[in-house]
């Protein structure tokens, strides 16, 4: 589990500090937020990397985006996670294509062996409620990461686990969460259902493919 109790405010501040490229080197446009907006939804809407969007709005609380709030939207770019983005990675293989359980071929930048645990939406694990780092509801496909290893917003494909409540054989996921206990080559996978179900996951070693 993530052990996030009492850590959300600190995580928000730390996450912002970790994800700050030089904003001045990019063009930006003004945007007026709505009550439905989050940094995550806006990064998808405007096709900009999540970390860059946050770096242009360091004075904005990610959990308090409201109608009428003025935001800066950086010019769209294509973000790619490279091997340099992943520190101390255990690279599994040189091939750059992984097959999904449905037979699809996915292009990936890096393959890493990760130590994995699981967490649920239980209040004991989520003092700020059953939401991820950006305030979105926890759902299947959410994983907590160390942002210094896997940047927030990164899309991945995970194989090698054995767990009730998760897709058999492999699953798509997005790095949408953090946790005080999630450091280095470790992830925490959200499992829908009870806390006991998440706890039964134990500790497993999985293959994580950072998708292009």
C-alpha positions as CSV (number, residue, x, y, z in Angstrom):
1,X,0.0,0.0,0.0
2,X,1.1,3.6,-0.4
3,X,0.9,4.8,3.3
4,X,-0.4,8.2,2.2
5,X,-2.1,9.1,5.5
6,X,-1.2,12.7,6.3
7,X,1.0,12.9,3.2
8,X,-1.2,14.3,0.5
9,X,-0.3,18.0,1.0
10,X,3.4,17.1,1.2
11,X,3.1,14.9,-1.9
12,X,1.5,17.8,-3.9
13,X,4.3,20.2,-3.0
14,X,7.0,17.6,-3.6
15,X,5.4,16.5,-6.9
16,X,5.3,20.1,-8.2
17,X,8.9,20.6,-7.3
18,X,10.0,17.5,-9.1
19,X,8.2,18.3,-12.3
20,X,9.3,21.8,-13.1
21,X,11.1,22.2,-16.4
22,X,12.0,25.7,-17.5
23,X,8.6,27.1,-18.4
24,X,9.9,30.3,-19.9
25,X,11.3,28.4,-22.9
26,X,7.8,27.4,-24.1
27,X,5.0,29.5,-25.6
28,X,1.7,29.4,-23.7
29,X,-1.9,30.5,-24.1
30,X,-4.5,31.6,-21.4
31,X,-7.4,29.3,-20.5
32,X,-10.3,29.8,-18.1
33,X,-11.1,26.6,-16.2
34,X,-14.4,25.0,-15.5
35,X,-15.5,23.0,-12.5
36,X,-15.0,19.8,-14.4
37,X,-11.3,20.4,-15.3
38,X,-8.3,18.7,-13.7
39,X,-4.7,18.9,-14.7
40,X,-5.0,15.4,-16.0
41,X,-8.1,16.1,-18.2
42,X,-6.5,19.3,-19.5
43,X,-3.3,17.6,-20.5
44,X,-5.3,15.2,-22.6
45,X,-7.6,18.0,-24.0
46,X,-4.7,20.1,-25.2
47,X,-2.2,17.3,-25.9
48,X,0.5,18.6,-23.6
49,X,2.6,16.6,-21.1
50,X,1.1,16.7,-17.6
51,X,4.4,17.7,-16.0
52,X,4.8,20.6,-18.4
53,X,1.2,21.8,-17.8
54,X,1.8,21.8,-14.0
55,X,5.1,23.6,-14.4
56,X,3.2,26.5,-16.1
57,X,0.8,26.7,-13.2
58,X,2.9,26.2,-10.1
59,X,0.7,28.6,-8.1
60,X,-2.4,26.4,-8.6
61,X,-3.5,23.8,-6.1
62,X,-4.2,20.6,-8.2
63,X,-7.1,19.7,-5.9
64,X,-8.7,23.2,-6.2
65,X,-9.3,23.9,-9.9
66,X,-12.6,25.8,-10.2
67,X,-14.7,27.6,-12.7
68,X,-13.2,31.0,-13.7
69,X,-9.6,30.1,-12.6
70,X,-7.0,31.4,-15.1
71,X,-4.5,28.8,-16.3
72,X,-1.6,28.9,-18.7
73,X,-1.6,26.1,-21.4
74,X,1.8,25.4,-22.9
75,X,2.2,24.8,-26.6
76,X,1.6,21.1,-27.5
77,X,4.6,18.8,-27.8
78,X,5.1,15.1,-28.1
79,X,6.5,13.7,-24.8
80,X,8.5,10.5,-24.8
81,X,9.9,8.7,-21.8
82,X,13.5,7.6,-22.5
83,X,15.9,5.3,-20.7
84,X,17.4,8.4,-19.1
85,X,14.1,9.2,-17.5
86,X,14.2,5.9,-15.6
87,X,16.9,5.8,-13.0
88,X,18.6,2.5,-12.0
89,X,16.2,0.6,-14.4
90,X,16.5,-3.2,-14.8
91,X,16.1,-3.3,-18.6
92,X,14.5,-6.6,-19.5
93,X,15.2,-6.8,-23.3
94,X,16.3,-4.8,-26.3
95,X,13.1,-5.4,-28.4
96,X,10.7,-2.5,-28.6
97,X,7.4,-4.3,-29.2
98,X,5.3,-6.1,-26.6
99,X,2.3,-8.2,-27.4
100,X,-0.9,-7.7,-25.3
101,X,-3.3,-10.5,-24.3
102,X,-5.6,-9.4,-27.2
103,X,-2.8,-9.8,-29.7
104,X,-2.1,-6.0,-30.2
105,X,1.5,-4.9,-30.7
106,X,2.6,-2.0,-28.4
107,X,5.7,0.1,-29.0
108,X,7.5,0.9,-25.8
109,X,10.5,3.0,-24.8
110,X,11.8,1.0,-21.8
111,X,11.0,-2.3,-20.1
112,X,11.6,-2.4,-16.3
113,X,11.2,-5.1,-13.7
114,X,9.3,-3.5,-10.8
115,X,8.5,-4.6,-7.3
116,X,4.7,-4.3,-7.0
117,X,2.1,-4.0,-4.2
118,X,-1.6,-3.1,-4.4
119,X,-4.0,-0.7,-2.7
120,X,-7.7,-0.2,-2.5
121,X,-10.1,2.8,-2.1
122,X,-10.4,2.1,1.7
123,X,-10.3,5.2,3.9
124,X,-7.4,3.7,5.9
125,X,-5.2,4.0,2.8
126,X,-6.6,7.3,1.5
127,X,-6.9,10.0,4.1
128,X,-7.9,12.5,1.3
129,X,-10.6,10.2,-0.1
130,X,-10.6,7.6,-2.9
131,X,-8.9,9.9,-5.4
132,X,-5.5,9.9,-7.1
133,X,-2.8,12.6,-6.9
134,X,-4.8,14.9,-9.2
135,X,-8.1,14.5,-7.5
136,X,-9.6,12.0,-10.0
137,X,-11.5,9.0,-8.7
138,X,-9.4,5.9,-8.2
139,X,-10.1,3.3,-10.9
140,X,-8.8,0.2,-12.6
141,X,-5.6,1.2,-14.5
142,X,-4.4,3.6,-11.8
143,X,-0.9,3.0,-10.4
144,X,1.1,4.9,-7.9
145,X,4.8,5.6,-8.8
146,X,7.9,7.3,-7.7
147,X,7.8,10.4,-10.1
148,X,11.6,10.5,-10.2
149,X,11.5,7.1,-11.8
150,X,8.2,7.1,-13.8
151,X,6.9,10.6,-14.5
152,X,3.3,11.2,-13.6
153,X,1.0,10.8,-16.6
154,X,3.2,8.0,-18.1
155,X,1.2,5.3,-19.9
156,X,2.4,1.7,-19.3
157,X,1.6,-1.9,-19.9
158,X,2.1,-4.3,-17.0
159,X,2.5,-8.1,-17.2
160,X,3.7,-10.9,-14.8
161,X,1.2,-10.3,-11.9
162,X,-1.3,-12.8,-10.5
163,X,-4.2,-11.0,-8.8
164,X,-8.0,-11.3,-8.5
165,X,-9.6,-8.2,-9.7
166,X,-7.0,-7.3,-12.4
167,X,-7.1,-8.3,-16.1
168,X,-5.7,-11.7,-16.7
169,X,-2.3,-11.7,-18.5
170,X,-1.6,-8.0,-18.7
171,X,-3.1,-4.5,-18.2
172,X,-2.9,-1.0,-19.4
173,X,-2.2,1.6,-16.7
174,X,-1.4,5.2,-16.2
175,X,0.9,6.7,-13.5
176,X,-1.7,8.9,-11.7
177,X,-0.7,8.5,-8.1
178,X,2.2,8.7,-5.6
179,X,2.8,7.4,-2.1
180,X,5.3,7.9,0.7
181,X,6.3,4.2,0.6
182,X,6.6,4.1,-3.3
183,X,10.3,4.8,-4.0
184,X,12.6,3.7,-6.7
185,X,11.7,0.7,-8.9
186,X,8.4,0.1,-7.2
187,X,4.7,0.6,-8.1
188,X,1.4,0.3,-6.2
189,X,-1.5,-1.0,-8.3
190,X,-5.0,0.1,-7.5
191,X,-7.3,-3.0,-7.2
192,X,-11.1,-2.4,-7.2
193,X,-12.8,-4.0,-4.2
194,X,-12.0,-4.5,-0.5
195,X,-8.9,-3.7,1.3
196,X,-8.5,-7.4,2.0
197,X,-8.5,-8.1,-1.7
198,X,-5.7,-5.6,-2.3
199,X,-3.7,-6.9,0.7
200,X,-3.9,-10.5,-0.8
201,X,-1.8,-9.2,-3.7
202,X,1.2,-9.2,-1.4
203,X,4.5,-8.4,-3.0
204,X,5.1,-9.4,-6.6
205,X,7.7,-8.7,-9.3
206,X,6.1,-7.5,-12.6
207,X,7.3,-6.3,-16.0
208,X,6.4,-2.7,-16.7
209,X,6.6,-1.4,-20.3
210,X,6.8,2.4,-20.7
211,X,4.8,3.0,-23.8
212,X,5.7,5.5,-26.5
